């Protein structure tokens, strides 16, 4: 039995919730906290209470908000510290708009617990990837785990466990990773994007207006260079502006949901997103894990339709739950909506070790 198997065996022998059960419990806790807050004279809740699908039958969780509705709740005994406590205190009034929602989320992200020397941030999340090709369109379920060492995300270890493939259109794809396949990604194996560059300058972290101006400047430079590379000489102003806004939104959206983004940078991203007038609030969303949430939605027009990204937060605490993205495209004279990807954060913990990579582990299929 190797170290990873020993850890798993030890964990499985202990009483305690799985990530899925914990995620559902957090949804119920958020509903109860919202109902309690509404019953104390704060008016009617914005989100009508309902049971999260697949919740815990026959069990009432009477725990007050700010105590157990934390930034993470799945515990691996002996190696983790659960985020939460006073950092998860609820806000007094539901946000009136997306800007307020994102400001609340930034406050929560900025207070996330940081790992100490020799420790790691462990993140467990569920992803639905979207792929398109000559064989057709399909999605695949993936469980992805990351162990990120303190102060050095470049040395993070990622483990991906692939699930079922779901055909969207066309025939069944030939080359996706097989269900049950496990892959490891180590530092240097995949090309890393430099989306975080605007936030490496510490003077931009606390100034969302300057951060947005810098990102906009970089987006314009990128679009002009891409236009020259493509040999496009007759693009109109509207098309160029559309591309610039897409680069800005895509960069911020990816930074917000990227697990390797530091808590400080994620807070800065949320504050910067709050400055975009095109972001709207969606009061009642369900995240990919079935948890009820409130969303910040960013919709962009494209020549053939539109694209929309949604960041989803837990009601009351505004902990980041995950994201989903959609594409509207013309088909037969109508715009068809297709979900192009989603991610749900199931657990965030601080641990004292990461698993060993099997000696025969190859390069990841998908980076």
C-alpha positions, 0 to 999 in steps of 0.5 A: 500500500503506497502513501496515497492508498494509506491516506485514502484507507485512513480517511474512508475508515473515519466517520464524516461526510463525503464532499458531495454530502457536505456540499448539499449540507452547505446548501441546506445551511445557507437556506436555513440561515437565509430563512432565519435572517428573513424571520428576524425582521429583515424582510422577505428573502430574495431567493425562495427557499427550496430543498437542494436536489439530493439533500439529506432526508430526515435530518434538520441542520439547526446551525446558525449562519457564521458558525458552520457555513464556512469557506470549506467543510469537507474534512480529512482528519489529521491533515487539514484545517477547515476554513470558516469560523468568523470569516464566514459571517453573513452579510446583513442585506442581500446585494441589490446588484452585481456590483454589490454581490462581487464586492461582498465576494471580494471581502470573503475571498480576501479573508481566506486562510493561507497555508503556512510553511510546508503546507498545501492548499488542497482543492477538490472540484468537479468539472464538465468539459466541452469539446468540439471536433470533426466527430461532433460535440461532447462533454465529459465529467472530470474530478480534478484535485490540486495540491498547491504549496504555500507561496509557489503555485507553479509547483502545484500537483493536479490529479484528474479522474475522468468520468462519463462522456455525453454526446451533444451532437454528432457521433460518439468521439473516438479519442477522449480519456477513458472513464476511470482514467487518472492523470497527473499534471506536474509543474512544467508539463503543460503550457501555463497561461499568464492571465495573472500578470496584471495582478502581479503588480501589488499596487493594482490589487487594491485599485480595481479602476487601475486594474481594469484600465491595465487589462483593457490596454492589454486586451487592445494590444492583443486584439490589434496583434491578432488582427495583424496575424490573421491578415484582417484589414477591414474590421469595423470599430464595432467588431474590434470593440466586441473582441476587446470586451471578450478578451477582458471578460474572458481573462477576468472570468478565467482568473476568478474561477482558476484554483491557482489564483491566490485569495488576494488576487481573486478578491482583486478580480471580483472587485474589478469585475464589479466595475463592468457595467455589463455584469448582471445579478441572477438571484436564483441559480443552481451550481453544477453540484446542485447547490442553490446560489446567486450569480454574477452573469456576464453576457457578450455578443458575438458575430454568430450569437452570444457567450455568457459566463456565470460566477456562482456564490453561496447566498448569505456568505458569498463563498465562491461555489463555481461557474458555468459558461454558455454559448448561443449560436445560430442553427437553422435560423434560431439561436440555440443555447449550449452549456460549454463548461462548468465547475463546482468547488467541492472542498478547499482545505489546508493539508500537510502533504501531497500524494506521490506521483506514480512512476509510470504516470505519463504526460496529461492528455489534456492541459 
